[in-house]
């Protein structure tokens, strides 16, 4: 399945909603936040907070997406806000290509560190494995951050 990475377009939004819902990884509130960032990105061309890229196939079908941005008040630190791949094609390298693409973009902006926040819940074990297999290390853990028994894990990779 050949894929290409390009800037996120308005026409990707409908397919993105399906991807976010079908992964069963995100709550309705989390999906709302993801779409809020997409709307800011699409509707405010002067914003500098988010860059969003789509992985698409040869027919321009959305396979996955990634949202990154500079961390406010830092010099060279970036956040990975969202990454998602269609549920039926996870594990085929698309997420890895999106992540590597984002790292290269960040380097062109003189970025030096990419930070990712995630949950300690069991349902995120594949997500954590994905980050670790791509060279990310746990930089910090905040116990009971999201709720009792759900810690915040902050991953990072120096680029």
N, C-alpha and C positions, 0 to 999 in steps of 0.2 A: 504494500500500500504506500505509494509515494506520497510524501507530504511536503508542504512548503510553509514557511513562517513569514507572516506579513503583519502589518498593522491591523488592529481590530477595526472592523467596519460595522456600520449600523445594521447591515443585513445579517451579521453574525449573532445579533442579540437573541433572536427567537430560538436559534439552535443552542445558544449558551444556556438559556433558561432550562431547556430539556436536559442538557448535560449536568447542570448543577442539581436538578431534581433527581435524575436517574442514578447518580453516584451513591445516593443514600448516605453521603458523608456530611451533608450540611443541613442545619435546621432551617426553618422558614425565615427566621430572623437573619441568619447568616447569608442566605440567598438574597434577601432584601439589601443587605449591606453590599454584597458583591455587585448587584445591579445598580446600586446608587453610585458606586465608583465608575461603573461603565457609563452611566448617564453623564457624570461629570466629565469623563474623558471625551465622550462623543459630542457633548453640547457646549463645551467651553474650550475652544481651540487655544486659548491663551494660558490655560492651566499648565502648571509644571509639576504637579504632584504625582501623576500617574502616567505610566506608559503601559499600554495593553497590546499584546500580540496574539494572533491566532495561528494555530496549526491547522492547515486545510489540506484536503486531498486535491487530486487533479481536476475535480469537478467543483471545487470551492466549497465543499461540505466541511463544516467545522468539526475538527477532531479533538481540539483542546485549546486552552488559552492560558495566558500568564499575565499577571498584573504586578508591576514593580514600581517603585518610586524612591526618590531620595528621602532619607530620614530627616525630618526637620531639625534644624540647629546642629547638624553634624557636618563634618568635612569628609566626604567620600564614603559614607555609610548609606546603604540602600536597604529597603524592606521588600521582601516578597510578600505581597498582600494576598494573592490568590494564584492557585494553579489547579487546573482540573482537566481531566481527559475523559472522553466518552467511556462509559462503563464497559461497553462491549469490546473495547480495544485497549484497555489498560494492560500494562505489562509488555507492550510491544515497542517500547522505546520512545514514544511520543513525548511523554513527560520529561524524560531525560534530555531530549533534543530541545524542548522549550526551556528547560532550566539552563542548559549550556548556552543557548542563544541569549538568554537574559544576562548571564554572566559576562558574555562577550560585549553586549551592549553597555553594561555597567562599566566595564573596563574602558570603553571609548569615552565615557563621561568622567574618567579619572576616578571611578569608584574603586574602593579597596576592600570593602566588607559587605557581604550580603547576609542579612538577618531574617530569620523565619520564626514565627511564633506558632505553636501548635499545642494541642491538648495531650494530657497523659492518659486519657480514656483508652480502653482496649480497642474501640472501633477505629482509633487512629494509628494502630500499630503498623499497618502497611505504609501509611504516610511517613511515619518516623523511619521505617526501614528504607523507604525511598530516599529520604534526605541523607541518611547515613551512608547508603550505597553510592551517593554522589559526592561524598567527601565532606559533608556537614557534620559538625560536632555540637553536642549540647554545651552551650556557654553558661546557661543558668536555668534554675528550676525554682519556681515560686509555688510553694505548697498551698493547696486549696484556693488557687487564684480564681478560677471560673466558678467553682462551687466546692463544697466540702467533698474531698476525694477526687477532685479534678484539678491537677496542677498545670501551670503554664510551663511549657518547655520552650526555651529560646535556643534555636540552632543558629550557627553561623559558619561562614566560610570566608577566609581571607583570600582575596583574588590576586 
